[in-house]
Amino acid sequence: MRTLLLLVFFLTQQLAYADNNGNCQTVNIPATIQSENFCAMSGIQTETTQDESGGLNIGYIDDDDWMSYFISVPSDGIYKIAYRVASQNGGNQLQIDKDKGATILGAIAIPSTGGWQTWETIEHEIQLSAGEYEIGVKAITGGFNINWFSITPVTIPPANTGFLHTSGKNIVDANGNNILLKSVNLDGWMVQEGYIMEVPFGPQWEIMNGITDVIGAQNAQQFHEAWLDNMVTEADFQQIKAWGFNSIRVPLHYNLFTLPIQDEPVAFQNTVLPRGYELVDRILAWAQKYELYLILDLHAAPGGQGEDQPISDYNPAYPSLWEEGENRSKTVQLWKEIASRYANEEWIAGYDLINETNWDLGENNQMLFELYESILWELRQVDNNHIVFIEGNWWANDFRGLTPAFDDNMVYAFHKYWSDVDQASIQEFVDLRNTTNTPIWCGETGENSNQWYAESFELLESNNIGYAFWPLKKVEQIQGLLKVEKPAGLQNVVDYWNGEGSKPSVAEAKSALMHWAQNTRIENCIYNYSVIDATTRMVGTNATIPYQSISIPSDIIQAVHYDLGKQGFAYYEVGDLGDYGNGVWWNNNWTFRNDAVDIYQIGGNGDLYIG
């Protein structure tokens, strides 16, 4: 009996780690590798394929099944791996690894192809080192067939030697390759808004008045400088790049670059302030280092461009951009100054000339069109290299009077919030692109649920439209990529502002505020992992991944640690999944994760639970 058991064990091991009848050979890369020519495997079977190449495919793949192959890689570099796969239901995922699974090289989701013998080719890129070694192809989530896979080197273009520009309906690089700008907005940095900071004020001037009230003008300026120095650092750029974005939209406040008209010593003078340029120079160096394009966005124009005060820091006590010609003149000269300084900077993608105008400018937005023309007349005297992004009136989306295109290197930029996610929701902008033969870009989108994020990004990408996610950081909220926490003591300041507490001492308030500025540094932020996943990995796939690794039986499984993924795959929630234009709340408690799943804390600060 002992001998029989040993024989069964031996035969099982031979099947699990078979050399496939001598077909195991070291394959020189680049090559196409037939999946059945594995060197070792666990769990899988072969079958006759109906794919056009004929022969065999690997099938009957369950979770954690794997095959291994020996390859010889000629040099270190990035390689494209294409897999020929078939899947009845989709929602599968495979990974490629080496060192017997210890080193994961990459992973890819496998969509439904419509049948077990209905074949599609999917691909991704991984980093490979030179040498001969064994790689593994492992099913993280089984339920698919694989016929072959190929490994080819990616041709790395030379260092960027040209500018992004438009070509017909596309944004392209210096080599004519289509570029989809996938960006993150640096919200709340140079332009502070009350809802981002979670304080009982709207525009920045109100916020600064409130801070000045509790700590005085000099201390308030120190706080503002600390906020600018801490909220955006090199670590933010490094992380944004690691997440997979290729660009950053930078909202600018004019008052960091020039004086308000009421403070100018001489009418129509345009005093240049160094602080704004110092900040742009700093982030431009990081952009170059991490190869991230910058889109400079005049978010707060002189005087303010909209009655929605927080967006542009509009103060109705002074004339707006549209009520005072001197403000418009200052705007023109500001853009000329910016363009003259950065005309030769290739990692600046372009200039977003005026963010989210919201002002009654007549049926054809004549004043907006005339201001754009004035800006471009001056700007093109000093810079013919960069794209200009043109937003419409009424929060960017009303392009009446702004067609046809009026510059040879321009992009129409619309914004998408709280709307349905279907073709009809963006068709007017697609039509704008088609009728003007001009690219379009979604310069802001976000402030919604994870499900909405993934669906919206999928819709935009399928229409060759890039986008800029909003927000990067938000105080005590879960809708952004990162959450900034309020420090102890700040609540006393907020209570005073709300009329619910006594005025704190200057020392107490300043300490709390300066600590708050430090909390905006990325290393002090809380990562909203569900939002990060929804805006990156989840786009284009129904595959799920673990929220965290669980060891059975030692670990307790927390209900709130359900998988990262979409509705119907990672979780199932009855009711609204996001704000699809109907103004509903998708989450009742706004805690921990940004799905439609309602999560609570015991006692408000204890263990998390789903309710």
Buried (B, 14 or more C-beta within 10 A) or exposed (E): EEEEEEEEEEEEEEEEEBEBEEEBEEBEBEEEBBBBBBBBBBBBEBBEBBBEEEEBBBBEBEEEBBBBBBBEBEEEBEBBBBBBBBBBBBBBBBBBBBEEEEEBBBBBBBBBBBEBBBBBEBEBEBEBEEEEBBBBBBBBBBBBBBBBBBBBBEEEEEEBEEBBBBEEBBBBBBEEEEBBBBBBBBBBBBBBBBBBBBBBBBBBBBBBEBBBBBBBEEBBBBBBEBBBBBBBBBEBBBBBBEBEBBBBBBBBBBBBBBBBBEEBEEEEEBEEEEEBBEBBEBBBEBBBEBEBBBBBBBBBBBBBBBBBBBBBBBBEEBBBBBEBEBBBBBBBBBBBBBBEBBBEBBBBBBBBBBBBBBBEBEEEBEBBBEBBEBBBEBBBEBBEBBBBBBBBBBBBBBBBBBBEBBBEBBBBBBBBBBBBBEEEBBEEBBEBBEEBEBBBBBBBBBBBBBBBBBBBBBBBBEBBBBBBBBBBBBBEBBBBBBBBBBBEBBBBBBBBBEEEEEBBEEEBBBBBBBBBBBBBBBEBBEEBBBBBBBBBBBBEBBBBBEBEEEEEEEEEEBEBBBBBBBBEBBBEBEEBBBBBEEEEEBBEEBBBBBBBBBBBBEEEEEEBBBE
